[in-house]
Amino acid sequence: MNISMRNLLFFLFLYSSCFCLSAKQSNLVIVMTDEHNFRTLGCYRDTLSEDQAFVWGKGVKVDTPNIDALAKEGALLTSFYVSSPVCSPSRAAFVTGLMPHLTGVPTNSIPMHGHMVTFADLLGRNGYATSYIGKWHLDGIGKPQWAPERKFGWQDNRFMFNRGHYKKMAETEHGAKVDAPKGRDGIPGYQVGGADEESYATDFLMDRTLDFIRNNKDNPFCVMISLPDPHGPNTVRDPYWEKYQGTKFSEPITMFKTDEQNPEWSTFVGNNYIKDSKVNQDQFAAIFGMVECIDDNIGRLLAELKSLDLEDDTIVVFTSDHGDLMGEHRRHNKGVPYEASAKVAFLVKKPKQVKAGKLIHSVMTSVDVGPTLMSMMGIEDSLPGTQGKDLSNWFESGSAVVKEERVTYIRGTTMHPTWVAAVSDDYKLVVSDKDSPWLFDLKKDPDELINFYDHKNYKRIREKMTTALKMEMERASEPALQIDGYKKWL
C-alpha cells in the first residue's frame, strides 16, 4: 500500500471516528423534588436581593453546594413556573407537554388518561433504556402502589410508587417496600423509624438510580428520580434532623399583610392558611435538613457520572413539581400563583452544549420541558398535541445571559380552576372568578403585595398580559373560558 493510500485511509478513519463521537446520543437524568421552595437553594438566593433571599431572617439558610454546582456548570432559569402548582397536575404536564386538564389530571390523585404519550415513550422508540424511580402520583389513589401496571414509557418502573411521602424503604426479593408499620387502613406510615443512609427514602432512591446508571452506562439511557422530600411530613433522618434545630426562623414580611393586600383567591384555595401568624420552628428546621440531604445525594449523582466518564454525555436536570410558601402570604404549601408556590428551580447541565453559568431570564413552564429536552437530544419525534414550545436555543446559545420576552399561562386545580394566570419574567396577571384581577410587577414589588391592575401607568401592560392570557387559554381549550366569572375579564 503506497503512502497516499495509507493517508487516505487514516483520514477516513479519523472522519468516521469524529462522526461517531458527534452523533453519540445524550443521556438524560432528571431529579424532581417535591414541594420545594426555591429560596432554600444557594444558586437561587444568589439571584435575589438580600431581603428576598433571606425571608426567614438575615443569614438563615441551608447550604446546597452540589445543586449550586449544577448552576455554575450549566444554566439556571429565574422564571420557571409549573403549569399547575399541585403534585399530580404538575407532573402530568411535565411528562406529556399538555396542560393538566387535557391529561385527565386537573387535580391530585386522578389516573392520567391511558392514551397519554410521554417523553419516555419517545426516548424508548429511539433506543433508550428508561427508568422512573420514586413518587409518580399519576395512577389514582393507590398508596404506595409500587410498580404501577401502566408504565407510560418507563420500561423499568420497579422502584416507582404511585403515592405517599414515605421516609423509610427497603428492597426485598419481591420488590421494594415501605419499611414502616401499617396503620388501621393497612397502609404503611410515614415514620422515620431509625432510617439511615441506606434506608432513608432520598438515599434509597438515589442508590437505585445509581444502579440503573451503572447497568446502562454503555447505551443511551434516561432516568427520572422523583424524591418525596422536602414535602411534609417534616421529618428527616439523623444527622440532618438535629442540624437546624437551633436555627431561629423569623416570619416572612408577607405574613403580616393587610386585608387589602390579600386577594380572595389567596385564602379560598386549600386549608393551608396560617391563622396565628407564627411559623413552626421544628418543621422549618426539618425542611432545611431534608434539603441538605437532597443536596448531598445530588453530590453522589454528579460524582458517579464523572467516575463513569458520562459527565460530558449526560444532560442533568434539577427541578420540583411545585413550591412551598413556608409562611409567605400567611400560607404553607402550594396551590396559589404566588412565586414561592408556582415558581420552582430549573437547572440544566450539559458540558459543551450548555454554557457554564448561563442565566435565563425568560419564562418557561412544565409543558415546555419535553419539547425542549427532546430537541436538545436530537429526538425528532414530538409529543402529540403539546402546548409546549421548543426553547432549546435558550440553553444552546453561546450567550451567558438570555432575556427573551415571553408570556404564557398557568392554572389552578380542578377542571374549573379558582384562578388562571399569565406569567412573564417581569409581570404576573391573576384572573379569578372569585375576585377582581390582580396584576403584579415582580421587579418593583417582589413581595406581591400591590395590585397594579387599575394603575394608569400599567394600562398597556394590563392589556398585553390579558391578550396573551386569553390566547394561551384558547390554545389549550381552557374550560375557564366558559365561566361567566372569567368572561367579563377576558
C-alpha positions in Angstrom: 0.0 0.0 0.0 1.5 3.4 -1.0 1.8 6.3 1.4 -1.0 8.3 -0.2 -3.5 5.4 0.2 -2.5 5.0 3.8 -3.0 8.7 4.4 -6.4 8.5 2.8 -7.5 5.5 4.9 -6.2 7.2 8.0 -8.2 10.4 7.1 -11.3 8.3 6.6 -10.8 6.6 10.0 -10.5 9.9 11.7 -13.5 11.3 9.9 -15.7 8.3 10.8 -14.5 8.4 14.4 -15.3 12.1 14.8 -18.7 11.5 13.2 -19.5 8.7 15.6 -18.5 10.9 18.5 -20.6 13.8 17.4 -23.5 11.5 16.8 -23.4 10.0 20.2 -26.8 10.2 21.9 -27.1 12.2 25.1 -28.2 10.5 28.3 -30.8 12.2 30.4 -31.1 12.4 34.2 -33.9 14.3 35.8 -34.1 15.0 39.5 -37.5 16.2 40.7 -38.1 17.1 44.3 -41.5 17.6 45.9 -42.9 20.8 47.3 -39.6 22.7 47.3 -39.1 26.4 48.0 -36.5 27.9 45.6 -35.2 30.2 48.3 -33.7 27.1 50.1 -31.1 26.8 47.2 -27.9 28.9 47.3 -27.9 29.4 43.5 -31.3 31.0 43.6 -30.5 33.1 46.6 -27.6 34.5 44.6 -30.1 35.8 42.0 -32.1 37.7 44.6 -31.8 40.9 46.7 -30.8 40.2 50.4 -34.4 40.7 51.7 -35.8 38.3 49.1 -33.0 35.7 49.6 -33.4 35.6 53.4 -37.2 35.9 54.0 -36.9 33.9 57.3 -34.2 36.1 58.8 -30.8 37.5 57.8 -28.4 34.7 57.1 -30.9 32.0 57.7 -30.1 29.4 55.0 -29.2 25.9 54.2 -26.1 25.4 52.1 -26.5 23.5 48.8 -23.1 23.3 47.2 -23.9 20.4 44.9 -27.1 21.8 43.5 -25.3 25.1 43.2 -22.6 23.3 41.1 -25.3 22.4 38.6 -26.0 26.2 38.2 -22.3 27.1 38.0 -21.6 24.4 35.3 -24.9 24.8 33.5 -28.0 27.0 33.1 -30.4 28.5 35.7 -33.9 29.7 34.8 -35.0 32.5 37.0 -38.7 32.2 35.9 -39.6 28.5 35.6 -43.3 28.0 36.5 -45.1 24.8 37.0 -48.3 24.5 34.8 -50.3 24.0 38.0 -48.8 24.2 41.5 -50.1 20.9 42.8 -48.4 17.5 42.6 -50.4 15.4 40.1 -51.4 18.2 37.6 -47.9 19.5 37.6 -46.3 16.0 37.0 -48.8 15.2 34.2 -47.9 18.4 32.4 -44.2 17.8 32.8 -44.1 14.3 31.2 -46.7 14.9 28.4 -46.3 18.6 27.4 -50.0 19.1 27.8 -51.9 21.4 30.2 -53.2 19.3 33.2 -56.9 19.4 32.3 -56.1 17.7 28.9 -54.3 14.8 30.6 -57.2 13.9 32.8 -55.4 15.1 35.8 -56.7 18.6 36.7 -56.3 17.8 40.5 -54.5 15.3 42.7 -54.8 11.5 42.8 -56.7 11.0 39.5 -55.4 8.5 37.0 -53.8 10.0 33.9 -55.6 9.2 30.6 -54.2 5.9 29.3 -53.5 7.2 25.8 -51.1 9.9 27.0 -47.7 9.8 25.4 -44.7 10.9 27.5 -41.2 11.9 26.5 -40.1 8.5 28.0 -42.2 6.9 25.2 -40.3 8.9 22.6 -36.9 8.0 24.0 -37.8 4.3 24.2 -38.7 4.4 20.5 -35.3 5.8 19.8 -33.3 3.1 21.6 -33.1 4.5 25.1 -33.3 2.5 28.3 -35.8 4.3 30.5 -36.5 4.2 34.2 -38.6 6.1 36.7 -37.6 5.9 40.4 -39.7 7.4 43.2 -43.0 9.2 43.5 -45.3 9.1 40.4 -48.7 10.3 41.6 -50.4 9.8 38.2 -52.2 6.4 38.7 -55.1 7.4 41.0 -55.4 6.7 44.7 -53.1 3.7 45.1 -50.8 4.1 48.0 -47.9 3.3 47.9 -48.6 1.0 44.9 -45.1 0.1 43.8 -44.5 -0.6 40.1 -47.9 0.5 38.6 -49.0 -1.6 35.7 -49.4 1.4 33.4 -45.8 2.4 32.6 -46.2 5.3 30.2 -42.9 4.6 28.5 -40.9 4.0 31.7 -39.6 0.5 30.9 -38.1 -0.1 34.4 -40.6 1.1 37.0 -39.8 -1.4 39.8 -39.0 1.5 42.1 -41.8 3.8 41.1 -44.5 4.2 43.7 -47.7 5.9 43.0 -48.4 8.0 46.1 -47.1 9.0 49.6 -44.3 10.7 51.3 -42.6 7.8 53.0 -39.4 8.1 54.9 -38.0 4.5 55.2 -37.7 2.0 52.4 -36.3 -1.5 51.8 -35.7 -3.8 48.9 -36.9 -7.4 49.2 -36.9 -10.5 47.0 -40.4 -9.5 46.0 -39.5 -5.8 45.2 -39.4 -2.6 47.1 -41.5 -1.8 50.2 -42.1 0.9 52.7 -40.3 -0.2 55.8 -42.7 1.3 58.4 -45.6 -0.1 60.4 -49.0 -0.2 58.8 -51.9 1.8 60.2 -55.5 0.6 60.7 -56.1 1.2 57.0 -53.4 -1.2 56.1 -51.2 1.5 54.5 -47.6 1.9 55.8 -46.9 5.0 57.8 -44.5 7.9 57.4 -42.3 7.2 60.4 -38.5 7.7 60.0 -38.1 4.8 62.4 -34.3 4.7 62.6 -33.8 5.1 58.8 -30.1 5.5 57.8 -28.1 6.4 54.8 -29.2 3.2 53.1 -32.9 3.1 54.0 -34.0 6.7 54.2 -36.1 7.5 51.1 -33.8 10.0 49.5 -30.8 7.8 49.9 -32.6 4.6 49.0 -34.0 6.0 45.8 -30.7 7.6 44.8 -28.9 4.2 45.3 -31.4 2.6 42.8 -30.8 5.5 40.4 -27.0 5.0 40.5 -27.5 1.2 40.0 -29.6 1.9 36.9 -27.0 4.3 35.5 -24.2 1.8 36.1 -26.1 -1.0 34.4 -26.9 1.1 31.4 -23.7 3.1 31.1 -22.7 1.7 27.7 -26.0 2.6 26.0 -28.2 5.7 25.9 -30.5 6.0 28.9 -33.0 8.2 30.6 -33.7 8.0 34.3 -36.1 10.3 36.3 -35.7 10.2 40.1 -38.7 11.8 41.9 -37.8 12.4 45.6 -40.8 12.6 48.0 -38.9 15.3 50.1 -38.9 18.1 51.2 -42.7 17.7 51.2 -44.3 17.1 54.6 -44.4 15.3 57.0 -41.5 17.5 58.0 -39.1 14.9 59.4 -35.7 13.7 58.3 -33.1 11.1 59.4 -30.1 12.0 61.6 -27.8 13.9 61.4 -30.0 16.2 59.3 -32.8 16.2 61.9 -30.6 17.9 64.6 -28.6 20.2 62.4 -31.0 23.1 62.1 -33.0 22.7 65.4 -31.2 25.7 66.9 -31.9 28.0 64.0 -34.3 30.9 64.6 -36.8 31.2 61.8 -38.5 34.6 61.6 -41.9 35.2 60.0 -41.7 36.5 56.4 -42.7 40.1 55.9 -45.7 39.0 53.9 -47.1 37.1 56.9 -48.4 40.5 58.1 -50.2 41.7 55.0 -53.4 43.7 55.3 -56.8 42.6 54.1 -56.4 44.9 51.1 -53.2 43.1 50.2 -54.9 39.7 50.3 -56.8 38.6 47.2 -59.8 36.3 47.6 -58.1 33.5 45.7 -55.3 33.6 48.2 -57.5 32.4 51.1 -60.1 30.4 49.1 -57.8 27.6 48.0 -57.0 24.8 50.4 -56.7 24.6 54.1 -53.1 25.9 54.5 -53.8 29.4 55.7 -51.9 30.3 58.9 -54.2 31.8 61.5 -51.7 32.6 64.3 -49.1 34.4 62.3 -46.3 32.2 63.5 -44.0 29.7 61.7 -43.3 26.3 63.2 -39.6 26.3 64.2 -39.2 22.5 64.3 -40.9 21.9 60.9 -38.8 24.6 59.2 -35.6 23.1 60.7 -36.7 19.7 59.3 -37.3 21.2 55.8 -33.8 22.6 55.8 -32.5 19.2 56.9 -34.3 17.4 54.1 -32.9 19.9 51.6 -29.3 19.3 52.8 -29.9 15.5 52.5 -31.1 16.0 48.9 -28.1 18.1 48.1 -25.7 15.5 49.5 -27.3 12.9 47.2 -27.0 15.2 44.2 -23.3 15.2 45.0 -23.3 11.4 44.9 -25.1 11.5 41.5 -22.6 14.0 39.9 -19.6 12.1 41.3 -20.9 8.8 39.8 -21.5 10.3 36.4 -17.9 11.7 36.5 -16.4 8.4 37.7 -18.2 6.5 34.8 -16.9 9.1 32.3 -20.5 10.0 31.5 -20.4 13.6 32.6 -20.0 15.1 29.1 -22.6 12.9 27.5 -25.4 13.4 30.1 -28.0 16.2 30.4 -28.8 16.7 34.1 -32.0 18.5 35.1 -32.9 19.5 38.6 -36.4 20.8 39.3 -39.5 20.4 41.5 -43.2 19.6 41.0 -44.2 22.8 42.8 -43.1 25.1 45.6 -43.8 25.6 49.3 -44.7 29.0 50.6 -43.2 28.3 54.0 -45.1 31.1 55.7 -45.1 33.6 52.9 -48.5 35.3 52.5 -49.7 33.5 55.6 -49.7 30.2 53.9 -47.9 26.8 53.8 -47.5 24.5 50.9 -48.9 25.4 47.4 -52.0 25.8 45.2 -51.8 29.5 44.6 -50.0 31.6 41.9 -47.6 33.3 44.3 -43.9 33.0 43.4 -42.9 30.5 46.2 -45.8 28.3 45.3 -45.8 28.3 41.5 -42.1 29.1 40.6 -39.5 26.4 41.2 -35.9 25.7 40.4 -35.0 24.6 36.9 -31.3 23.8 36.3 -29.8 22.2 33.2 -26.2 21.0 32.9 -24.7 19.5 29.8 -21.0 20.3 29.2 -20.1 21.7 25.7 -23.8 22.1 24.9 -25.0 24.4 27.7 -22.7 27.3 28.6 -21.5 27.2 32.2 -23.0 29.8 34.4 -25.8 30.8 32.0 -28.7 32.8 33.4 -32.1 32.6 31.5 -34.4 35.5 32.5 -37.4 34.3 30.4 -40.5 32.3 31.2 -40.6 28.5 30.8 -43.3 26.2 32.1 -43.8 22.5 32.6 -45.3 21.9 29.2 -42.1 23.2 27.5 -39.8 20.7 29.1 -40.5 17.7 26.8 -40.2 19.6 23.5 -37.0 21.4 24.7 -35.2 18.3 26.0 -36.1 16.2 23.0 -34.7 18.9 20.7 -31.5 19.1 22.8 -31.2 15.3 22.5 -31.7 15.2 18.7 -35.0 13.3 19.0 -37.2 14.2 16.0 -40.4 12.6 17.4 -42.7 15.0 19.1 -45.3 14.9 21.9 -48.8 14.7 20.4 -50.7 18.0 20.7 -48.2 19.6 23.0 -48.9 23.1 24.2 -45.2 23.4 25.0 -42.5 25.1 22.9 -39.0 24.1 22.0 -36.8 26.5 23.9 -33.6 24.6 23.3 -32.0 27.7 21.7 -32.0 29.4 25.1 -29.8 26.7 26.5 -27.6 26.0 23.5 -26.8 29.6 22.5 -23.4 30.9 23.4 -24.9 33.8 25.4 -24.1 34.0 29.1 -27.5 35.7 29.7 -30.7 35.1 27.9 -33.6 37.6 28.2 -36.4 36.9 25.7 -39.8 38.4 26.2 -42.4 35.7 26.5 -45.9 35.5 28.2 -47.5 32.1 28.9 -50.1 30.8 31.3 -50.6 28.5 34.3 -53.7 27.5 36.1 -55.2 26.4 39.4 -56.6 23.0 40.2 -59.8 21.2 39.2 -61.4 21.2 35.8 -62.9 24.7 36.5 -60.0 26.4 38.4 -60.2 29.1 41.0 -57.7 31.2 39.1 -55.6 31.3 35.9 -52.5 33.5 35.5 -50.4 35.0 32.7 -46.7 35.0 33.6 -43.7 36.7 32.2 -40.3 37.4 33.7 -41.5 40.8 34.9 -45.2 40.6 35.4 -48.0 38.3 36.5 -51.7 38.7 35.9 -54.0 36.6 38.0 -57.6 36.3 36.9 -60.2 34.6 39.1 -64.0 34.2 39.2 -63.7 34.9 43.0 -62.1 38.4 42.8 -61.1 41.2 40.5 -57.9 40.7 38.5 -54.5 41.2 40.2 -51.5 42.5 38.3 -48.2 42.1 40.0 -45.0 44.0 39.0 -42.4 41.3 40.1 -39.5 43.7 39.8 -41.0 46.7 41.7 -43.0 44.6 44.2 -41.3 41.1 44.5 -43.4 40.5 47.7 -46.5 40.6 45.6 -48.5 42.9 47.8 -49.6 45.6 45.4 -52.3 45.3 42.7 -51.3 47.4 39.7 -54.2 46.3 37.6 -56.1 49.7 37.7 -52.9 51.8 37.9 -52.9 54.3 35.0 -49.2 53.6 34.1 -49.9 49.9 33.7 -52.7 50.1 31.1 -50.6 48.9 28.2 -49.1 46.0 30.3 -52.5 45.0 31.6 -53.8 44.8 28.0 -50.8 42.9 26.8 -51.0 40.3 29.6 -54.7 39.9 29.2 -54.5 39.4 25.5 -51.7 36.9 25.9 -53.6 35.0 28.7 -56.7 34.7 26.6 -54.8 33.5 23.6 -52.9 30.8 25.6 -56.1 29.7 27.2 -57.7 29.3 23.8 -54.8 27.3 22.5 -55.2 24.9 25.5 -59.0 24.7 25.3 -59.1 26.1 28.9 -62.5 25.3 30.5 -62.4 28.6 32.5 -63.1 30.5 29.3 -66.7 29.2 29.5 -67.3 30.5 33.1 -69.0 33.9 33.3 -66.8 35.0 36.2 -63.8 34.8 33.8 -65.5 36.1 30.6 -66.0 39.5 32.0 -62.3 40.0 32.5 -61.1 38.3 29.3 
